[in-house]
């Protein structure tokens, strides 16, 4: 007969393994807060849990979807930020002005060893053109020393899902 002392660690191991198996997105790049309201500012925090095939992450590129404007990335020590700017398909209202262009892609270039995780952050405005219940996808490309991961699938569930948020009614 096993004592409780030996069963508890075994039980913990089984529970941990089953929790990991039931959380397929745990190894993917995800948003820390997957909910927001249209017509408000949103702090997008992209969680990067690992590199590619055991190698370091060298670059993270995030495509900004339609209806997401006024993007301002957070500086990150040791990382270079690049912005790709361009015209929006239409002008959006922001603080009484019409905004017709802005950031379409944000990238951070640096080095994140596979043994560590990190977060990449920007602030943006979610326009009123977006609707409650809508899913907003942020396709991400993760470039590493050994390969590239494309977290760009808009279908859920997926092996390579794009990070996304679900819009809630404005409170």
C-alpha positions in Angstrom: 0.0 0.0 0.0 1.3 3.4 -1.0 1.4 6.2 1.6 -0.2 9.6 0.8 3.3 11.0 0.7 4.0 9.0 -2.5 0.6 9.4 -4.0 0.4 13.2 -3.8 3.4 13.9 -6.1 2.1 11.3 -8.6 -1.3 12.9 -8.5 0.2 16.3 -9.0 2.2 15.1 -12.0 -1.0 13.5 -13.6 -3.0 16.7 -13.0 -0.2 18.9 -14.5 0.0 16.7 -17.6 -3.7 16.6 -18.1 -3.9 20.4 -17.7 -1.2 20.8 -20.3 -3.0 18.4 -22.7 -6.3 20.3 -22.2 -4.6 23.6 -23.0 -3.4 23.3 -26.6 -2.9 27.1 -26.9 -0.6 27.2 -23.9 2.4 26.9 -26.2 1.2 29.4 -28.7 1.6 33.2 -28.8 -1.5 34.6 -27.1 -2.9 37.9 -25.8 -2.8 38.3 -22.1 -6.3 39.8 -22.1 -8.4 38.3 -24.9 -11.4 40.6 -24.3 -12.0 44.3 -24.9 -14.7 46.8 -25.9 -15.0 48.6 -29.2 -14.7 52.4 -28.9 -12.0 52.1 -26.3 -8.2 51.9 -25.8 -6.7 48.4 -25.5 -3.3 47.3 -24.1 -2.3 44.4 -26.3 0.2 42.1 -24.4 1.5 39.3 -26.6 2.8 36.4 -24.5 5.7 34.5 -26.2 6.3 31.3 -24.3 9.1 29.8 -26.3 11.3 30.0 -29.4 11.2 27.8 -32.5 12.5 24.2 -32.4 14.5 25.0 -29.2 16.2 28.1 -30.8 16.0 31.7 -29.7 13.4 34.1 -31.0 15.0 37.0 -33.0 11.9 38.9 -34.2 8.2 39.2 -33.5 6.0 40.8 -36.2 2.4 41.7 -35.5 0.0 42.7 -38.3 -2.5 45.3 -37.2 -6.1 44.4 -38.2 -8.7 46.8 -39.7 -10.5 48.9 -37.1 -7.4 49.0 -34.8 -5.7 52.4 -34.9 -3.5 54.8 -32.9 -1.0 52.0 -32.3 1.9 52.9 -29.9 4.4 50.1 -29.1 6.0 49.9 -25.6 9.8 50.2 -25.8 11.6 47.1 -24.7 15.2 47.1 -23.4 17.5 45.3 -25.8 15.0 45.2 -28.6 14.6 47.5 -31.7 11.1 48.5 -32.7 10.1 49.0 -36.4 6.8 50.3 -37.6 5.2 49.8 -41.0 2.8 52.7 -41.6 0.2 53.0 -44.4 -3.3 54.2 -45.4 -6.4 52.6 -43.8 -9.1 51.5 -46.2 -11.3 54.2 -44.7 -10.9 57.1 -42.2 -11.8 56.5 -38.6 -12.9 59.1 -36.0 -10.5 59.6 -33.1 -10.9 62.5 -30.6 -12.9 64.6 -33.0 -10.5 64.1 -35.9 -10.5 61.8 -38.9 -7.5 59.4 -39.1 -6.8 57.9 -42.5 -3.4 56.3 -41.9 -1.3 54.8 -39.2 0.7 51.7 -38.0 -0.1 48.6 -40.0 2.6 46.4 -38.6 4.8 46.4 -35.5 8.0 44.4 -35.1 10.5 43.9 -32.3 14.0 42.6 -33.1 16.3 41.3 -30.4 17.0 38.0 -28.8 14.9 35.9 -26.5 16.5 32.5 -25.7 14.1 29.5 -25.9 14.5 28.8 -22.2 12.7 32.1 -21.3 9.4 33.7 -22.0 8.6 37.4 -22.6 5.8 39.8 -23.5 5.6 42.3 -26.3 3.2 45.2 -25.8 1.4 48.0 -27.6 -1.5 50.3 -26.9 -4.2 50.8 -29.6 -7.7 52.2 -30.1 -10.4 49.8 -31.1 -12.7 51.8 -33.3 -16.5 51.9 -33.0 -16.7 50.2 -36.4 -15.9 47.0 -34.6 -18.9 45.2 -33.0 -19.5 43.4 -29.8 -19.1 39.6 -30.3 -16.6 40.2 -33.1 -13.3 38.3 -33.0 -10.3 40.5 -33.9 -7.2 38.6 -35.0 -3.6 39.8 -34.8 -1.5 37.5 -37.0 2.0 37.1 -35.7 5.2 35.9 -37.3 7.9 34.7 -34.9 11.4 34.5 -36.5 14.0 32.4 -34.8 17.6 31.2 -35.2 16.2 27.9 -36.5 13.1 28.6 -38.5 9.9 30.6 -38.4 6.6 30.1 -36.7 3.5 31.7 -38.3 0.7 32.2 -35.8 -1.7 33.4 -38.5 -4.6 31.0 -38.8 -7.9 32.7 -38.4 -9.8 29.4 -38.0 -10.3 28.1 -34.5 -9.2 25.6 -33.3 -5.9 25.5 -35.1 -2.3 24.4 -34.6 -1.1 27.9 -35.5 -3.8 30.2 -34.3 -3.5 34.0 -34.6 -3.7 35.7 -31.3 -7.2 37.2 -31.0 -9.6 39.0 -28.7 -13.3 38.9 -28.5 -15.1 42.3 -28.4 -17.5 42.8 -25.5 -20.4 45.3 -25.2 -19.2 48.7 -24.1 -19.8 49.1 -20.4 
